[in-house]
């Protein structure tokens, strides 16, 4: 280990250990597993109401190969070229917010490669009528997620940028902002 990083790493590991019990991370491998877990946990945690805060995994892909279309046995190369038809990944955010856990504070992600599309598409996630009705969207351009993102909140829909600096990762301020927003959301729903 490089000596000048040793103290900082020890502090970070201590912080992680202290906070570990307050964050539930749910690993998954396949799309089907993710969707089943998302539904099960959302329904199970629905009684928490506004106290339930979920950061949903960003979509890895908009398309997938359904289990019903997968080969049961090894595909034989002697059969010639292979054509695969992918299906769209089911959009479940609307049902999550309307049925599974309507009072939860939901944070989603929007990734684009075209900056001109990003804000419009991220704002669409906030729209209750035509979108998903989530409380917050973190948007970023492919390849910039570690250096620059922006946050849009349903309550005021201002575009709030977060950038990494030489002494701080962008997640520090972003997570602090989301924690404060969630606290205010809970307070507003207790009145």
N, C-alpha and C positions, 0 to 999 in steps of 0.2 A: 504494500500500500504506500502511496506517496505521502510522506509525512505532513506536508502542508494542508492536506485534505482530511487528515485523520480526525481532528477535533470536530470539524463541521459534519463529517459523516456520523460520528458518534452522537452528536446532538440530533441529527435528523433521524437516526434509528430510534433514539429514545422517544422522540415525538411520535413516530409511526406506531411504536408499541403502546403509547398512552392513548392514542386515538383509534387504534385498531378495533376496539370493542364497539365503537359507535358508527362504524361503516360496514354495511353488509354488501360484499361483492359477490356476485353470482356468476360463476364461470359457465360457459356454454361452448359447444363445438359447432353444432349445425343450426340452420335457420329454424327447423322444426322444433329443436330443443329450446331455442331462445323464445319462440312464440308461446310454446307450452308453459315454460317457466314464467314468462311475463304475465300471462293470463292468471296462472295459479297464484303468484305472489301479489298481483294487483288485487285480486278478489280477496285473498287472505288478509291483506293490509288495508282494505277499504274501510273497515271500522275506525281506523286511525283518523279518517277524514283529512282536514287540512294539515295535520301533523305529518302525514306521509309525504315525503319528498323523494322523488325518483329522478335520477339522471339516466336517461335511456341511452342504450348503446347506439352509436351512429351506424347507419346502414352501411354495411360493407359493400353491398351491391344492390341494385334495383331489380336484378333478375336472378333466378335460381332454377335448378332442375328438381322438380317435385319427385318425391320418393316413388310415386306411382309410375313415373317415366324412366326410372333407373333400371338398368339391366340386372337380372337376378344372377346371371352367371357371367363369366369372363366374356368380353366382346371379342369375337374372332377376327383377326386382321385379314384373314382370307376372304371375308365377306365384302371387302372393298372399303371405299371411303366412308367415313362416319359423319352423319349430320346430326347435330344436337339442336333441339328447339327449346330455348329457355322460356320460362314463364315469369311474369311480373311477381315480385315479392308482395304478398298481401299487405295492404295498408291497414294497420290495426290501431293507430293512434286515436282515431275518431271513436271507435268502440271502447278503447281504454278510458278515454275522458268522459264519454257519455254513459257508460254502463259499468265497467269494471271498478273504477275508482274515481267518480266524478269530482270529489272534493280535494283530491291529492294535488300537490304542487308538482307539476311535471316540467322537467327541463329536457329539451330535445336538441339535436345537433343538425345543422344544415351545411353540407359540403358542396362546393361548386368548383368548377375550373374556370368559369367566366364570372368575373367580378360584377359585371353588369346585371347578371341574373340573381346573384346571391341575396341581396337585400329584399327584393320582391318575393322570392321563394321562402326566405326565412319569415317574413311578415305573414305569409299565408298560413304558417303553422299556428299563429296566434289567433286567427280568425275563427270565431266560434261557429258561425253559420256555414261557411264554405271551406274551412280548414279543419284543424284539430282541436282548437281551443286550449292549447297548452299555455302555461304561465311564462315560460322563458325559452328563448332559442339562442344557442351559441352558433354563430356562423363563421365559416372560414373558407379560405381558398386552398385548394390542394397544394401541399408542400409548404404552407405557411402556418400550419396549426400550432407549431411550437414557438412562433415568434409574434404572431398577430391574429387575434380573433375579435369578433364583436358580439355584444349581447343585446338582445332586444327583449324587453319585458312587455307583457300584455297590458299592464296597468298604465304605462305611459308611452310605450312604443318608440322611445328615443333610441337611437343607435349609439351604444356605448362601446368604444374601442378599448381593448386590453392588449398591451404589448409587453414583451419580455424586455428586460434591461440587463445590463452586465451583472447586476447584483441581485436580480429577482426574476423568478419565472412568472409568466403571466397568470398561472393558475392561482397564485397566492391572492392577488387582488380579486380575481374572478370568483373564486370560491367564497371569499369574504363577502363580496357583493351579493351573491346568491343566498348565502346564509342570512344576511340582513333582510333581504327581500322575502325569504321564506318566513322569517320571524314576524315581519309585518303582515304577511298573508294570514298566518295563524291568528294573530291578534285581531285582524279585521273580521275573521270568520267566527270569533268568539263573542262578538258584540251582538 
